[in-house]
Structures are given as structure tokens and as C-alpha cells.
Amino acid sequence: MSTGPPTRVANPPGGAGRPRLAERLRALARRRRVRTTGAPVILLFLGLAGTGWDFEGVPAVGAEMTVSQAKRPASREAARLAAERQRLTAALRRKVPRGSWIVIDQTHNRLRLMQGEDPVLEAPCSAGSGMVLKEGSGGRVWTFDTPRGRFEVLSKAERPVWRKPDWAFVEEGEPIPKDPGDRIEYGSLGEYALYFGNGYMIHGTLYERLLGRPVSHGCIRLGKAPLREVFRQAPLGTPVFIY
Amino acid sequence: MRARMLMFCIAATVALGAIAAPAPPGSSQPDDPDTARIRREVEGLRSEHSLAAGKGFYLRLDAGRQSLTLMLQGVSLDEYAAHGLEWGIPEVVFVDRRPAADWDAAAFSKGRLEPERERDHLHFLAPPPATGASPDSGAALPSPPPPPKSAEESYSVPSPYRIAFAERVSLEVRARGEGGRNRSVFRRLADAVSLRLSDLGTAIGLGATERVRLRVTLDAEDAASLYRSLPPDVGLVVVGLPAR
């Protein structure tokens, strides 16, 4: 594209007066100033008028779909596909646990106990605070997050004792004891604990007023009454889903 | 001459074989509408099955029931009712860039929020271990960290926001009504401008190149809840979407 100097436009042949509109526009387009500003103007035009997204609404189907699915398949291929559809649907349905299972929403600090497809209990809990603890001298770092994913209840305990890990002493500015017996603490985990792996558990708390807030070190804290119910209804192997 | 005859015979046999052989399933012969519909459903179910067999979280968008469900291993963790569902394709100068007809049969992966959710971890330096002094000896201990904020206090929620998947498909979540967003007017304005610019960029092929965008409208509370709790690298499966 040439960016030469602007050129003057001659009057149209035979026309003694003003140039015609088309010629005036052509002359205008040859000017450098118009060329440099033309691209953004075109882009703006495209942006406002000619570029974007073409959306189409999707109607809810519901009952109609059920009726059409119930029809007899038209061909052998359709029958084969219908059988596979049935098999896949059944396989997906089997993934829902039949007995008790637990769902924990760690963002909103809610615990739900399910029995098959029915919720039987919902209660506020406290999940990991997300705080990062840095040890002044040793340089160790702990992040108090609750893990996400699928777990299962590996063991259960009544009147659990807490074997305090290093971070519990570091956080309180206490020296880490050499005697393992000095790590044992009674009562702080409440009446029951359900372990679901890697040191994480669902347990009680001394600070029930903080339930509903993310204040734990990664475990799930639960109030006294719901904890008792969860302990009673969740046998070993109960799936625990945390998101 | 003999070699030429032999070559001719082989070529003729191959050609005849190609004509006479039955078409493999799913090849050139078009399905009748009923078979095509069941085939789409089966492909969708296969995708869902593959996601359910993995260890990652995924969203299940059911176009027929108009619902969005957060799932893990085939189990529904949280379900949101949708008040509207649309799907769109980018167009430039009124020319659309239509994807393949079976684009929605696949499972989509590595969904990430746009704008990104900011999580501010509170950092806390442990006090030096006390040596021999009793806790109430008057030594100056650093004050304990403040109690962490709730999710509603921590995260403000843009509307709309998107979950962009690696396969160039995105899910736009719009909120119906107000409430639970905790977002300043200035940030909302910035969101709107940035979304419009991003749309223009996508449409003219700059930056992110989405090929399909699904748009779902949720109650404001639900939209906020999903934004705050969406796990990272979430997948997506779309079921019941009619052919366009």
C-alpha cells in the first residue's frame, strides 16, 4: 500500500463546477490521513455491526424426550444403539452410592449426609482456613487446606485423642516435644472422629460458634449433634466427597 | 503385456470389491433421524462415562432438564437450575464459523474461570518458641491471625463469567437478579469492558479462539455459589442439546 503525498483532484472533464461526489470520495481515500485512520474505523464498524456471536436458545425438553425415547427403534442399528444407551445409563446410575455417603462443600462450609439419593442431614461445618504458616527458624511451611476429591471413611473413633503434629506446636510458639507422650491431647476433637486418610478427619470442636467459617487446619469440624448422627449412620467405607 | 494384464485384473478386483463391500457402520450411509438422535445420545453418554471414570470434577449441562450439575465420579454434588440456555458460534462480518455437527458429543476438559478467582492465602509467621518462660509471664507474643473470611466475604463474583475449556468451548454463566455478588460498580464496569473486548478478539480471531459458547442463566445466588466453589481443571459434558 502506497503512502505517497496527497494528490489534488482535478475537476471532472467537461464539468466546469465542483467534482462529482464519487471522485471526491476517491480523492479522500487517497489521502494518507484517511488511510491511517481507516483501519480503526473499519475495525470499529466490524466490532459494532459485523462481528460477534450468533446465539440460539435451547428449549427445555423434559417429558417430550421421554416419550420419543420410549418409541420402538426403527432399524437394527437403532436397536443396537438403544441397547448401548440403556447399558451406559445403567452403568452411570450404579455409580451413585446406595448406602450412606457424605458431601462436603468446603467453600460454603456445609456438610450433607446422603442415603442413596436422599439427603438425610445438612449441617454447617468448618473446613480448612487456607492459611499458610511459616516457621520462623526451621523454614518449614504448612498450608491449611482441605483436600478435594473422593475419599472414604477408613476408621472411626469414640472419644478420639489428638496426637499433635509439629505445626500445632509451631503455631502456638511452643517447643516441639521430644517425648511422644507430650503430643497427646484429650477432648479437643470432640466425641467422635471419622478418619478419611492422610491425617484428615471429620471430628467435633470446642469452638462451635465458628462453624460455617473456614477455620480448621484441614480437617472437617462438625457440631456435636450432627457429628453424632454422622458417626452413627456412616459405616467404614462410606464415600466422602469434598469439593 | 502379461504384467499389464495382471495389474489391470488387480485394479478391477479392488474396484469391484470397493463397490460390493457393505459400508462400515457409521460411514457414508446417513442415519434416519431417530437413529441419528440415539447415536448422539450414546456418544454423549460415552463421554460422560469417560469423565465419571476419572478422578476429576466435571460439570454436566443437561439441556433437556435445563440444569447444571457439579459431578465427581458419576455422583451429583451440587445442582443448579438454569433459567435459560443458549449456545452460540462466533461470526465475522455476518459469516459464522460453524463447528462440526457432533461437537457436543465430546467431553471437555481443563475448565478454568475467566475472570480468574483470586484466592488470597493469609500468611502467618509463627512466633518464636518460648524457652522456659510460662505463657503468662508477660512476654510479648505476636497477636493471633484474624479469623478467616467466609467465601462470601472473600470472593466477589463477576457476572457474566466464563469457564473456558481446552477444546475451545466455553460456558458463560449469567446471573438472574442481584444478590451474593459482593462486587463493586467499578469492577463490574471493568468486567463488562473486558468481556466486550475479549468477544471482539475472539470473533476476529485474535487471542482466545473459542468455537462454541454455551450460555446459561442461573439465579444470582447459584451463579455466585458456583463461581466460589468451582474446583480447578473442571470438565464438562453436555447432554440433550438438539442439533443446530
Contacts between the chains, C-beta under 8 A, distances in Angstrom:
chain1	res1	chain2	res2	distance
A	43	B	204	7.8
A	46	B	92	7.2
A	46	B	93	6.3
A	46	B	204	6.8
A	47	B	200	4.9
A	50	B	92	6.9
A	50	B	93	4.2
A	50	B	94	5.6
A	51	B	90	7.8
A	51	B	91	7.0
A	51	B	92	5.1
A	51	B	93	6.9
A	51	B	200	6.1
A	51	B	203	3.8
A	51	B	204	5.6
A	52	B	90	7.5
A	52	B	91	6.5
A	52	B	199	6.4
A	52	B	200	7.8
A	52	B	203	5.6
A	53	B	88	4.2
A	53	B	89	7.0
A	53	B	90	5.7
A	53	B	91	7.0
A	53	B	199	6.7
A	53	B	203	7.0
A	53	B	213	6.3
A	54	B	88	5.6
A	54	B	89	5.7
A	54	B	90	7.9
A	54	B	91	5.0
A	54	B	96	5.6
A	55	B	86	4.4
A	55	B	87	7.0
A	55	B	88	3.7
A	55	B	213	7.9
A	55	B	215	6.4
A	56	B	86	6.2
A	56	B	87	6.3
A	56	B	88	6.8
A	56	B	244	6.4
A	57	B	84	6.9
A	57	B	85	7.2
A	57	B	86	5.1
A	58	B	63	4.9
A	58	B	66	7.9
A	58	B	85	4.4
A	58	B	86	6.4
A	58	B	87	6.4
A	58	B	241	6.3
A	58	B	242	6.7
A	59	B	242	7.9
A	60	B	63	8.0
A	60	B	64	6.6
A	60	B	65	6.9
A	60	B	66	4.6
A	61	B	63	7.4
A	61	B	64	3.7
A	61	B	65	7.8
A	61	B	240	6.2
A	61	B	242	8.0
A	62	B	64	6.4
A	62	B	65	6.6
A	65	B	64	5.1
A	65	B	240	6.9
A	68	B	37	7.7
A	71	B	34	7.2
A	73	B	34	6.9
A	73	B	35	7.6
A	73	B	38	7.1
A	74	B	32	5.7
A	74	B	34	4.9
A	74	B	35	6.6
A	75	B	32	6.7
A	75	B	35	5.9
A	77	B	25	6.7
A	77	B	31	7.3
A	77	B	35	5.5
A	78	B	32	7.5
A	78	B	34	5.8
A	78	B	35	4.2
A	78	B	38	5.7
A	81	B	35	6.6
A	81	B	38	4.3
A	81	B	39	5.6
A	81	B	42	5.2
A	82	B	38	5.6
A	84	B	42	5.3
A	85	B	38	6.1
A	85	B	41	5.6
A	85	B	42	5.1
A	85	B	45	6.2
A	88	B	42	6.8
A	88	B	45	3.9
A	88	B	46	6.6
A	88	B	48	7.8
A	88	B	49	5.7
A	89	B	45	6.5
A	91	B	49	6.5
A	92	B	45	7.1
A	92	B	48	6.4
A	92	B	49	6.4
A	92	B	52	6.2
A	92	B	74	5.4
A	95	B	52	5.8
A	95	B	73	6.1
A	95	B	74	2.9
A	95	B	75	6.2
A	96	B	74	6.7
A	96	B	75	5.7
A	96	B	76	7.7
A	97	B	75	7.1
A	101	B	75	7.5
A	103	B	77	5.5
A	105	B	77	7.7
A	105	B	78	6.9
A	105	B	229	6.0
A	106	B	229	7.8
A	107	B	151	4.5
A	107	B	225	7.9
A	107	B	228	5.0
A	107	B	229	3.8
A	108	B	151	5.7
A	108	B	225	6.8
A	108	B	228	7.4
A	108	B	229	6.6
A	109	B	150	7.5
A	109	B	151	7.7
A	129	B	122	7.5
A	129	B	148	4.4
A	130	B	119	6.8
A	130	B	121	5.3
A	130	B	122	7.1
A	130	B	148	6.6
A	131	B	121	6.8
A	131	B	122	4.8
A	131	B	123	7.6
A	131	B	124	5.5
A	131	B	145	6.4
A	131	B	148	6.6
A	132	B	121	4.9
A	132	B	122	7.0
A	132	B	123	4.7
A	132	B	124	6.7
A	133	B	124	5.4
A	133	B	126	5.8
A	134	B	123	6.6
A	134	B	124	7.1
A	134	B	125	5.1
A	134	B	126	6.4
A	135	B	126	5.3
A	136	B	125	6.1
A	136	B	126	5.5
A	136	B	127	7.4
A	136	B	128	5.4
A	137	B	128	7.0
A	137	B	129	7.7
A	143	B	121	6.9
A	148	B	57	7.4
A	148	B	231	5.5
A	149	B	55	6.6
A	149	B	72	7.3
A	150	B	55	7.4
A	150	B	72	5.9
A	150	B	73	5.7
A	169	B	129	7.5
A	170	B	126	4.7
A	170	B	129	7.6
A	171	B	124	8.0
A	171	B	126	5.9
A	172	B	127	7.9
A	173	B	126	6.6
A	173	B	127	3.5
A	173	B	128	6.5
A	173	B	129	5.7
A	173	B	130	5.6
A	173	B	141	6.2
A	174	B	129	6.0
A	174	B	130	6.6
A	175	B	129	4.4
A	175	B	130	7.4
A	175	B	131	7.1
A	176	B	129	7.7
A	210	B	147	6.9
A	212	B	150	7.2
A	213	B	147	6.3
A	213	B	148	6.6
A	213	B	150	5.6
A	214	B	148	5.1
A	214	B	150	7.2
A	214	B	151	7.7
A	215	B	147	6.1
A	215	B	148	6.2
A	239	B	75	7.7
A	241	B	72	5.6
A	241	B	75	6.2
A	241	B	77	5.7
A	243	B	57	6.3
A	243	B	70	6.5
A	243	B	72	6.8
A	243	B	77	5.3
A	243	B	78	7.4
A	243	B	229	6.4
A	243	B	231	5.6
